[in-house]
Amino acid sequence: MTTRTDPQPTSTPVTPVSSVTHRAADVRVERPARTVVFRHRAEYAATRLLTGALGALGFRRASTLGGFLGRLGHSLLGIRRDVVERQIAAAFPEWSRSRVQDVARGAYDNLGRTTIETALLPRYGRERIVQLFDPPADWHVIEDALARGRGVIVVAGHLGNWELGGAYLAARGLDFEAVARQMENPLFDAYVTRTRRNAGMKIIYDGDAVRRVPRALRDNAVVAFLIDQGAAGLASTWVPFFGRFAKTPRGAAVFALRLHAPIVFVVPIRKPDGRYTLGIEEVPYRETGNLDADVDRIVADCTATLERWVRRVPEQYFWHHRRWKHQQPNTPPELGDPLN
């Protein structure tokens, strides 16, 4: 295992973007208290102990350890290995078995690193988070979108280190809110929420999205959505993802159309030297007056953008999630879940 030094600071300033209207105070919505059981306390205690131990290693060494543990999950423990490898093979049918396995190992490595890096975020201030990234060449895309005064919808997938990407946007001074689901463990959920807030992020739980997202966009804030988890119950549509129908949330597209907000795709990619680069591009759309058709087209375009980036670094995608699990009745096998 190669030991490397932590990334060195860059000259990227941690300053607010001039076109952002900052609200005076963080909006916090009280949620019903959930019962905390012994298992929750044990999981939370283990997490805090692990975070404390890893903090002494430094970001790069802890990330390297996370990658090692992730690879053990593939080679030794075989956790969801069949799911990961079969989904990669379905996405890239032209690949050999050995290449599929190599990318699968890389995906486990990335997941291990992402998990550890995210756990360490509470130990780092905003300046330190900014220093982990190369200055984005296309930052002006976000600034130009904000200059329109209608807010910005950021869409992203589980690619690279998505949690660190959100922290970076907030640390750069954006008025940044992220739509998220509550975690099953209330203690861990509160811990992650505090971590995000320390980086400057505000959290909109999905149950509050209908009320809070329009208000944030009208205040010219940036609101982020993860677009590649088709959980049951979410308002969604089925669009192609690597040639198969994937159940994909419609929320980002619906809010964009109703509030005429621009959509920007953002992806934080891990570089071989351990630093990050941030890909930024606008996803253009036009309104035809047919809301359902326009929503489906935007969802498909956002998903196609994600697919294009996944093809660049497939080993950094979260293949562990069954992306094609939810299907419409009578979907042909070649267009549906490859695990069925």
N, C-alpha and C positions, 0 to 999 in steps of 0.2 A: 504494500500500500504506500503510495507516494505522498509525502508530506509537503504541502505548499504553504506559502505565507498568505495571509488574508489580502484581498484586493486593496490596492492603494486608492486614496481619495482622488476624485476628479474635480475639475473646476466648475461642475454644474451647480448653479446657485439654487438654494432652497428659498425661492421667492414666489409670492402669489402671482398668478397670471393676471395682467391688468384688466382683462375683459370679464373677470369673474366677479359676481356680486356675492360677497360673503354675508351670511346671516349672523346676527349678533350672538346667538347662543345655539348650542347644540340642542336639537329637538329630541327628546327622549320620551318614548311612549311606554307607559306602564303596561306590562303584560301580566296576565293571571299567573300567580305563583304555582309552580309545579312541584309535586312531591319529590323530595330527595331521599333516596334509599341508600342502604349501605354500599351497594355496588357502585353507585355514583361517587360516593366519597372515596372509595378505594381507587377507582379509576383516576379521579382528580388528584389524589395524593401522589399516585405513581407518576402522573404527568408532571407535577411540579418538581418532584425529586429528580426525574430524568432531565428536565429543563435546567435545573440548577447544576447538575453534573456536567451537562453538555456545554453550558455557558463558559466553563473554565477552558474549554478546548479552543474557542474562537470559531468564527463563522465557517471558515474553509475546512478546518479539521473536523468540525462537527458534521458538515455536509458530506465529507468523505466517508465518515463513519456511517452516516445515513445511507449512502450509496451501497456500502458493503452489506449492511443489514438488509437492504432491499434486494440485493442479488441473492442473499441467502434465502429470502422468501420465495425466489424462483427455483433455484437449483436444489436446495436442501429440503425446504418445507413444502414446496409445490403449491402454495396458497393461490387458488384461482388460476393456476398456470394453464389449465386447459381452456378456460374462458379467454384469457389473454392471447394465447397462441392461435386459437381458432378464429378469433375476431381479426387478428392481424392477417392471417392467411386469407380470410374472406375479403378484406380490404385490398390486399395485394396478391391476387391469385397467380400472378406471373412469377412470384418469388419462390425460391427453393426452400426446402424445410430448414436448412441451416441458417438462411438469412432470416426467416421468421423467428427462429430461436434467438438469434443475435439481437434482433430488435426487441423481442420480449424481455431479454435480460436487461437491455437498456431502459425499457419502460419501468422495470422493477427498481433499477438504480435511480431513475429520476423520481419515482414515487418516494423512495426512502429519503433522498436528499430533500425533496419538497417538504416532506413531513417534518424533518428535523429543522430545516431552515425556518419553517413557519413557527415551530415551537419556540425558536430563539428570538422571534421578532420583538417580544416584550423587552428584551435586553438592549434594543437598539433604538436610538432616537431618529428623528426624521432625517437629519443630515447623514447619519450613517447609512440609512436605507438608500438615499440618493446616491451615495458613493459606491453602492454595489452595482450600479448600472453605468454603461457607456452613455454619454449624452445622446438622446434620440435625434436622429437626423430629421425626422418628420414631425417633431413636436408642433410645428406650425399648423399641422392639420387640426389639432385640438384647438389651438388658439383661433384659427380661422372659423371653426365651427362655433365656438363660443361668441365670436364677434357678431353672429347673427341674432343673438339675444333671445334664443328660444330654448336654451339649455342644450345639453348633449347627452345622447344615449350611447354609452359604451357597451359593446357586446364582446364577449370573450368566451373561450372554451377552456376545458381542463388540459391545457397545453403549457409546457414549461413549468414555471412556478406561478400559478394564477393568483395565489394569495399575496405573494410578494409584489406582483404587478399592481394590484389594487393599492397596496401600501405605498408603492412608489408614486402613483398618481396623486394620492392624498398628500404625501410628503412634499411634492413639488408645489403645493399651495392651492391646488384646485379645491373648490367647494364640492366635495366628493361624497356620494352616497351609494351604497351597494345593496341590492335586493338579495336577501338570503333567507334560508329556512332555519328555523330553530333546530338545534341539535337535541338528540334524545336525552343526553346527560345535562341537566340544568346547570350544574356547577361548571362543567367544561364549556357550555354555551356562554355563560357569563364571562368566563376567562377569555375566550376568543373575542367576545364583543369588546371587552376592555382593551385587549391588544389592538384591535382595529381602531378603536377610538384614540388610543395613544398615538397612532400613526396619522391621525387626522380624518379617519373615515367615520361616516355616520352609517348606521345600519337600518335598512327598511325591511322588516320581516314581511314575508310574502302576504300575510293576512292584512297588512296595512298598506300594501302597494297601491291599491285603487285610490286611496285617499292621499297618500304622501307623495307618490311619484309625480302627479301633475303639479302639485305645489312646488316641489323641488325644481322641476323644469321651468316653471314660470319665474322662479327666482334665478334662472340662468345657471343652475348647478349642473354637475355631471352625475348621471345616474347609471350604474353598471349592472348588467345582467349576464349571468352564465347561461349559455344557450344550448348546451349539449347534454342535458339530463332530462329524459322524457318520463318523469315519474307519473304514475297513475293519479288522475284527479286534476292535473293542471290543464288549463285551456291550451290546447296544442293542435298541431297539424302534422301530417306525415310528409317529409320532404326527402329527396335523395341525399344520402351520405355514403360515399364510396359505392354508389350504385345500388344501395339497398334503402328501403324506406325506414326513416328514423323518426320516432315521435319527438317533436321539438316544440318547446314552449312558444306561444304567440305573443306574450306580454310586451316584449321590447318593440315589436312591430306595431302592435295596437297603439301603444303610447306615442310612438313616433308619428303615426298618421294623425291621431287625434289632436296632437299638440304641435305638429309640423316641426318636430325636432330632428336635427341631423343625427345620423348613426355613424359611429366610428368604431372600427374593429381594432382591438389592442391585444398584443400577445407578447409576454416576457419570455424570451428564449435564453436558456443557459448556454454560455459559450464554453469551449474546452478549457479556458483558463480560469473558469469558476465565476467570472463576472457575467452580467446579464446585458442583453440588448433588447430594446423595446420596439417591436414592429407596430406601426400605426398606419391605418389607411381608412379613408371614408368609404362607407357602403352607400353609394347613391341610390335613390329611389324616386319614383314619380307616382303621383296620385291620378287614378283614372276615374274615381267616383264609385267604384265597386270595392267596398271595404274588404270583404272576404277575400276576393282575388288579389287585391293589393297586399293584404297581410301575408297570404301564402307566398306571394312572390318575394316579399322582403325576407321572410323566414328562410326561403330557399337560397336567396342570395347571400345572406349571412352565413348559412351553413356551408355553402360552396366556398366562401372565403376561408372559413375554418379548415375545410378539407384541404385547400391549397397550401395552407401553412403546415398542416399535419404531414403532408407529403414531403415537406422540406426536412422535418425533424420527427419522423414517426416514433423514434425511441423516447421522445419527451411527451407523448400523449398518454392519457389515462385510459388505457385499454381494459383496465380491470372492471370498469362499469359496463354492464350489458347494454350497449348502445341501441341495439335493435330488438330488445326484449318485447316491447309493446307493439303489437301489430293489429292492423285492421283485419276483420274476417276475410277469408278467401284470398289473402295475399299469396302469390306464387312463392314457392320455397326459394327460388333464386333471387327474389327481391326482399325476402324477410330475414328473420333471425337465423344466422348461420349455426346457432347452437341447438336449434330445434331438430 
